[in-house]
Amino acid sequence: MKLSKYVACICEGGAEKTIIELLLDSNSLIFSYDDLLEGEILRCRKARDFETQYLRKYFNEKVTVLRILDSRRERFA
């Protein structure tokens, strides 16, 4: 999977965030903290809030959005 220059990694909860942080700290992912929007893992439950807070900025390239969750029924609306 090829990611764009900008990566938005959105975690549903604390457990998911901790796992992603551990993987980032051990360089086990194909992206790093430097690639993340705002340089951090994001916690955002609503798509509208994410769009308003992060995607209304100017980016000269596409943004890859990775949403990490443990529920199949969770809706990002």
N, CA, C and O atoms as a MOPAC input file, in Angstrom:
PM7 MOZYME 1SCF
protein

 N      0.84100 1    -1.17100 1     0.00000 1
 C      0.00000 1     0.00000 1     0.00000 1
 C      0.89000 1     1.23900 1     0.00000 1
 O      1.77000 1     1.38200 1     0.84900 1
 N      0.66100 1     2.10700 1    -0.93300 1
 C      1.42800 1     3.34600 1    -1.00800 1
 C      0.60900 1     4.46700 1    -0.37800 1
 O     -0.53100 1     4.72100 1    -0.76900 1
 N      1.20200 1     5.11800 1     0.58300 1
 C      0.52800 1     6.21400 1     1.27500 1
 C      0.94700 1     7.54100 1     0.66700 1
 O      2.03200 1     7.66800 1     0.10000 1
 N      0.08100 1     8.51400 1     0.79400 1
 C      0.43300 1     9.85100 1     0.33100 1
 C      1.36700 1    10.51800 1     1.34500 1
 O      1.68800 1     9.94900 1     2.38900 1
 N      1.78400 1    11.71100 1     1.01600 1
 C      2.72400 1    12.43800 1     1.87500 1
 C      2.13700 1    12.71700 1     3.25300 1
 O      2.85100 1    12.70500 1     4.25500 1
 N      0.83800 1    12.96700 1     3.29600 1
 C      0.15900 1    13.29000 1     4.54500 1
 C     -0.70400 1    12.10200 1     4.97400 1
 O     -1.45700 1    11.54800 1     4.17400 1
 N     -0.58300 1    11.72200 1     6.24800 1
 C     -1.33700 1    10.58300 1     6.77600 1
 C     -2.14800 1    11.03500 1     7.99100 1
 O     -1.60100 1    11.56300 1     8.95900 1
 N     -3.45700 1    10.81700 1     7.92000 1
 C     -4.33100 1    11.06500 1     9.06200 1
 C     -4.65000 1     9.70100 1     9.65600 1
 O     -5.38300 1     8.92000 1     9.04900 1
 N     -4.11800 1     9.41100 1    10.81400 1
 C     -4.36200 1     8.14600 1    11.49300 1
 C     -5.33900 1     8.43500 1    12.63200 1
 O     -4.98300 1     9.06100 1    13.63000 1
 N     -6.58400 1     7.96300 1    12.46100 1
 C     -7.65000 1     8.24200 1    13.41900 1
 C     -7.93100 1     6.96800 1    14.20600 1
 O     -8.30100 1     5.94700 1    13.62600 1
 N     -7.76000 1     7.02200 1    15.50500 1
 C     -8.02000 1     5.86800 1    16.36600 1
 C     -9.31700 1     6.07300 1    17.12900 1
 O     -9.59800 1     7.16500 1    17.62400 1
 N    -10.10600 1     5.00200 1    17.21700 1
 C    -11.39900 1     5.06100 1    17.89000 1
 C    -11.25300 1     5.24700 1    19.39800 1
 O    -11.95500 1     6.06000 1    20.00000 1
 N    -10.35000 1     4.50000 1    19.99800 1
 C    -10.22600 1     4.55300 1    21.45100 1
 C     -8.79000 1     4.52700 1    21.92500 1
 O     -7.85000 1     4.54700 1    21.13000 1
 N     -8.64200 1     4.48300 1    23.23500 1
 C     -7.31600 1     4.50500 1    23.85000 1
 C     -6.48400 1     3.27800 1    23.55900 1
 O     -5.27100 1     3.38400 1    23.37300 1
 N     -7.11600 1     2.10700 1    23.51400 1
 C     -6.36800 1     0.86900 1    23.24300 1
 C     -5.77200 1     0.89500 1    21.83800 1
 O     -4.60600 1     0.55200 1    21.64200 1
 N     -6.57900 1     1.30300 1    20.86700 1
 C     -6.09100 1     1.38600 1    19.49200 1
 C     -4.95600 1     2.40300 1    19.37400 1
 O     -3.96100 1     2.16300 1    18.69000 1
 N     -5.11900 1     3.53400 1    20.04600 1
 C     -4.08700 1     4.57600 1    20.01400 1
 C     -2.77600 1     4.05900 1    20.60900 1
 O     -1.70300 1     4.29700 1    20.05400 1
 N     -2.86500 1     3.35500 1    21.73300 1
 C     -1.66800 1     2.81800 1    22.37300 1
 C     -0.95200 1     1.82400 1    21.47300 1
 O      0.27500 1     1.84400 1    21.38400 1
 N     -1.69400 1     0.96400 1    20.81400 1
 C     -1.09500 1    -0.02600 1    19.90700 1
 C     -0.39500 1     0.66700 1    18.74500 1
 O      0.72800 1     0.30300 1    18.39400 1
 N     -1.04100 1     1.65800 1    18.14800 1
 C     -0.42300 1     2.38800 1    17.03600 1
 C      0.82200 1     3.12400 1    17.50800 1
 O      1.82300 1     3.15700 1    16.79200 1
 N      0.78000 1     3.72000 1    18.70600 1
 C      1.96300 1     4.39300 1    19.24800 1
 C      3.12000 1     3.41800 1    19.42800 1
 O      4.25900 1     3.73600 1    19.08900 1
 N      2.83300 1     2.23300 1    19.96000 1
 C      3.88500 1     1.21600 1    20.12300 1
 C      4.48000 1     0.81500 1    18.77700 1
 O      5.69500 1     0.66900 1    18.64900 1
 N      3.63300 1     0.64100 1    17.78800 1
 C      4.11100 1     0.27500 1    16.44900 1
 C      4.92500 1     1.41200 1    15.82400 1
 O      5.94200 1     1.16300 1    15.17800 1
 N      4.48600 1     2.63900 1    16.01200 1
 C      5.24900 1     3.78500 1    15.50000 1
 C      6.59800 1     3.90600 1    16.20500 1
 O      7.61700 1     4.15400 1    15.56000 1
 N      6.60500 1     3.73200 1    17.51900 1
 C      7.84500 1     3.84500 1    18.28800 1
 C      8.87400 1     2.79400 1    17.88200 1
 O     10.07900 1     3.03000 1    17.97000 1
 N      8.39600 1     1.64200 1    17.43800 1
 C      9.32500 1     0.57000 1    17.03700 1
 C      9.56100 1     0.54200 1    15.51900 1
 O     10.13000 1    -0.41300 1    14.99100 1
 N      9.11900 1     1.59700 1    14.82700 1
 C      9.28200 1     1.70300 1    13.36900 1
 C      8.73700 1     0.48000 1    12.63700 1
 O      9.35200 1    -0.01100 1    11.69000 1
 N      7.58100 1    -0.00700 1    13.08100 1
 C      6.97900 1    -1.20500 1    12.50400 1
 C      5.88000 1    -0.90700 1    11.48200 1
 O      5.24400 1    -1.82900 1    10.97200 1
 N      5.65600 1     0.35600 1    11.18400 1
 C      4.63000 1     0.73800 1    10.21800 1
 C      5.27500 1     1.37500 1     8.99400 1
 O      6.46000 1     1.70900 1     9.00800 1
 N      4.49100 1     1.54000 1     7.94100 1
 C      5.03900 1     2.13200 1     6.71400 1
 C      4.95700 1     3.65300 1     6.73600 1
 O      5.20600 1     4.31100 1     5.72600 1
 N      4.60700 1     4.20600 1     7.89200 1
 C      4.61900 1     5.65800 1     8.08200 1
 C      5.18600 1     5.94500 1     9.46400 1
 O      5.28500 1     5.05400 1    10.30700 1
 N      5.55700 1     7.19900 1     9.68300 1
 C      6.15100 1     7.59600 1    10.95600 1
 C      5.39000 1     8.79300 1    11.52500 1
 O      4.48100 1     9.32400 1    10.88900 1
 N      5.77600 1     9.20700 1    12.73100 1
 C      5.16700 1    10.39600 1    13.33100 1
 C      5.32500 1    11.61100 1    12.42000 1
 O      4.44400 1    12.47000 1    12.37600 1
 N      6.43700 1    11.69000 1    11.69300 1
 C      6.68200 1    12.82400 1    10.79900 1
 C      5.66200 1    12.90700 1     9.67200 1
 O      5.41700 1    13.99000 1     9.14000 1
 N      5.06500 1    11.77800 1     9.29900 1
 C      4.08200 1    11.74200 1     8.21500 1
 C      2.67600 1    12.11400 1     8.67200 1
 O      1.82200 1    12.44700 1     7.85000 1
 N      2.43300 1    12.05900 1     9.97700 1
 C      1.08600 1    12.26400 1    10.50800 1
 C      0.66700 1    13.73200 1    10.48000 1
 O      1.47400 1    14.63300 1    10.70700 1
 N     -0.61100 1    13.94500 1    10.19700 1
 C     -1.16000 1    15.29600 1    10.31500 1
 C     -0.99800 1    15.74300 1    11.75800 1
 O     -1.27400 1    14.97800 1    12.68200 1
 N     -0.56300 1    16.94500 1    11.94900 1
 C     -0.32900 1    17.50000 1    13.28500 1
 C      0.74200 1    16.72400 1    14.05200 1
 O      0.96500 1    17.00000 1    15.23100 1
 N      1.41200 1    15.75800 1    13.41000 1
 C      2.46300 1    14.97900 1    14.05900 1
 C      1.97600 1    14.05600 1    15.15200 1
 O      2.75400 1    13.64600 1    16.01400 1
 N      0.67000 1    13.71800 1    15.12700 1
 C      0.12200 1    12.88300 1    16.18000 1
 C     -1.02800 1    12.01600 1    15.66900 1
 O     -1.58500 1    12.25100 1    14.59600 1
 N     -1.35900 1    11.01800 1    16.46400 1
 C     -2.51000 1    10.17000 1    16.18100 1
 C     -3.75100 1    10.93700 1    16.59800 1
 O     -3.78600 1    11.54000 1    17.67000 1
 N     -4.75900 1    10.91300 1    15.75700 1
 C     -5.95800 1    11.69900 1    16.00000 1
 C     -7.05600 1    10.87300 1    16.66500 1
 O     -7.17100 1     9.67200 1    16.42200 1
 N     -7.85000 1    11.51400 1    17.49300 1
 C     -9.03600 1    10.89100 1    18.09800 1
 C    -10.22700 1    11.73300 1    17.65700 1
 O    -10.41600 1    12.85000 1    18.13700 1
 N    -11.01200 1    11.20400 1    16.76100 1
 C    -12.15400 1    11.94400 1    16.23700 1
 C    -13.23900 1    10.93600 1    15.87700 1
 O    -12.99200 1    10.02600 1    15.08600 1
 N    -14.41900 1    11.08000 1    16.43500 1
 C    -15.49300 1    10.10700 1    16.20500 1
 C    -16.44600 1    10.50600 1    15.08900 1
 O    -17.18000 1     9.65700 1    14.58200 1
 N    -16.45500 1    11.76300 1    14.69500 1
 C    -17.39800 1    12.22200 1    13.67100 1
 C    -16.65600 1    12.69800 1    12.43200 1
 O    -15.68800 1    13.45200 1    12.52300 1
 N    -17.11800 1    12.25100 1    11.28500 1
 C    -16.49400 1    12.62300 1    10.01700 1
 C    -16.55000 1    14.13600 1     9.79800 1
 O    -15.58100 1    14.73400 1     9.32800 1
 N    -17.67000 1    14.74500 1    10.13300 1
 C    -17.82000 1    16.19100 1     9.94900 1
 C    -16.78900 1    16.95600 1    10.77800 1
 O    -16.19200 1    17.91500 1    10.28900 1
 N    -16.57700 1    16.54000 1    12.02600 1
 C    -15.58600 1    17.20200 1    12.88100 1
 C    -14.18000 1    17.03700 1    12.31100 1
 O    -13.38800 1    17.97900 1    12.32200 1
 N    -13.86800 1    15.83400 1    11.81100 1
 C    -12.55300 1    15.58200 1    11.20800 1
 C    -12.35100 1    16.47400 1     9.99200 1
 O    -11.30200 1    17.09800 1     9.82900 1
 N    -13.36000 1    16.52400 1     9.15000 1
 C    -13.26800 1    17.33900 1     7.93600 1
 C    -13.08100 1    18.81100 1     8.27000 1
 O    -12.24500 1    19.48600 1     7.66900 1
 N    -13.84900 1    19.30700 1     9.21800 1
 C    -13.76200 1    20.71300 1     9.61000 1
 C    -12.41600 1    21.05200 1    10.23600 1
 O    -11.81200 1    22.07100 1     9.90300 1
 N    -11.95400 1    20.21100 1    11.12900 1
 C    -10.72900 1    20.52100 1    11.87200 1
 C     -9.45500 1    20.28600 1    11.07400 1
 O     -8.48200 1    21.02200 1    11.24000 1
 N     -9.44100 1    19.27300 1    10.21000 1
 C     -8.18300 1    18.89400 1     9.55900 1
 C     -8.15800 1    19.04000 1     8.03500 1
 O     -7.10700 1    19.34700 1     7.47400 1
 N     -9.26900 1    18.83200 1     7.36300 1
 C     -9.22900 1    18.80300 1     5.90500 1
 C     -9.56100 1    20.12200 1     5.23200 1
 O     -9.53600 1    20.20900 1     4.00400 1
 N     -9.86400 1    21.12600 1     5.99000 1
 C    -10.13100 1    22.43400 1     5.38500 1
 C     -8.86700 1    23.27000 1     5.23500 1
 O     -8.92600 1    24.45900 1     4.92200 1
 N     -7.74600 1    22.64400 1     5.45700 1
 C     -6.45900 1    23.30000 1     5.25900 1
 C     -5.99000 1    23.00500 1     3.84500 1
 O     -6.48600 1    22.08100 1     3.20100 1
 N     -5.05000 1    23.77500 1     3.37000 1
 C     -4.51400 1    23.54700 1     2.03100 1
 C     -3.42000 1    22.48000 1     2.09200 1
 O     -2.47300 1    22.59200 1     2.87100 1
 N     -3.56000 1    21.46200 1     1.27400 1
 C     -2.53800 1    20.43400 1     1.11500 1
 C     -2.16500 1    20.38300 1    -0.34800 1
 O     -3.03600 1    20.39700 1    -1.21800 1
 N     -0.86900 1    20.32200 1    -0.62400 1
 C     -0.42900 1    20.27200 1    -2.01700 1
 C     -0.43300 1    18.84500 1    -2.56200 1
 O     -0.11100 1    18.62800 1    -3.73000 1
 N     -0.79200 1    17.87800 1    -1.73100 1
 C     -0.91700 1    16.47600 1    -2.14200 1
 C     -2.12400 1    15.86900 1    -1.44400 1
 O     -2.72500 1    16.48000 1    -0.56100 1
 N     -2.46700 1    14.64900 1    -1.86000 1
 C     -3.58600 1    13.95300 1    -1.24400 1
 C     -3.26300 1    13.58800 1     0.20400 1
 O     -2.10100 1    13.52400 1     0.60400 1
 N     -4.31500 1    13.35200 1     0.97300 1
 C     -4.18800 1    12.93500 1     2.36400 1
 C     -4.69500 1    11.49300 1     2.46500 1
 O     -5.81100 1    11.19400 1     2.03800 1
 N     -3.87800 1    10.60600 1     3.02800 1
 C     -4.31300 1     9.23900 1     3.28800 1
 C     -4.96700 1     9.21700 1     4.66000 1
 O     -4.38300 1     9.67900 1     5.64100 1
 N     -6.18300 1     8.67800 1     4.73000 1
 C     -6.90700 1     8.59100 1     5.99600 1
 C     -6.95500 1     7.12600 1     6.41600 1
 O     -7.51300 1     6.28300 1     5.71300 1
 N     -6.36100 1     6.83700 1     7.56800 1
 C     -6.38600 1     5.49800 1     8.15000 1
 C     -7.24600 1     5.56100 1     9.39700 1
 O     -6.95300 1     6.32100 1    10.31900 1
 N     -8.29200 1     4.77700 1     9.42900 1
 C     -9.19400 1     4.77800 1    10.57900 1
 C     -9.05800 1     3.43800 1    11.28800 1
 O     -9.36100 1     2.39400 1    10.71100 1
 N     -8.60600 1     3.46300 1    12.53400 1
 C     -8.34000 1     2.26800 1    13.31900 1
 C     -9.45100 1     2.11400 1    14.36000 1
 O     -9.63900 1     2.98500 1    15.20900 1
 N    -10.18300 1     1.00200 1    14.28800 1
 C    -11.26200 1     0.76900 1    15.23300 1
 C    -11.43500 1    -0.71900 1    15.47800 1
 O    -10.89300 1    -1.54800 1    14.74700 1
 N    -12.19000 1    -1.05000 1    16.50600 1
 C    -12.40400 1    -2.45900 1    16.83100 1
 C    -13.85900 1    -2.87800 1    16.68300 1
 O    -14.21500 1    -3.99800 1    17.04900 1
 N    -14.68800 1    -2.02100 1    16.16600 1
 C    -16.10700 1    -2.30600 1    16.01800 1
 C    -16.49100 1    -2.30200 1    14.54500 1
 O    -16.19500 1    -1.34200 1    13.83400 1
 N    -17.13000 1    -3.33800 1    14.08900 1
 C    -17.57300 1    -3.40100 1    12.69300 1
 C    -18.78400 1    -2.49900 1    12.43500 1
 O    -19.02200 1    -2.07600 1    11.30400 1
 N    -19.53600 1    -2.21400 1    13.48300 1
 C    -20.75500 1    -1.42400 1    13.30900 1
 C    -20.54000 1     0.07900 1    13.51700 1
 O    -21.45900 1     0.86900 1    13.29800 1
 N    -19.37200 1     0.46800 1    13.92500 1
 C    -19.06800 1     1.89300 1    14.15400 1
 C    -19.21700 1     2.65400 1    12.84600 1
 O    -18.67400 1     2.24700 1    11.81900 1
 N    -19.95300 1     3.75800 1    12.88500 1
 C    -20.16400 1     4.58500 1    11.68400 1
 C    -19.39400 1     5.88900 1    11.84000 1
 O    -19.39200 1     6.51200 1    12.90200 1
 N    -18.75100 1     6.27800 1    10.76800 1
 C    -17.98400 1     7.51700 1    10.75300 1
 C    -18.79000 1     8.51300 1     9.94000 1
 O    -18.43100 1     8.84600 1     8.81000 1
 N    -19.86600 1     8.97900 1    10.51700 1
 C    -20.78900 1     9.85800 1     9.78400 1
 C    -20.79300 1    11.24700 1    10.37000 1
 O    -21.51000 1    12.12100 1     9.88200 1

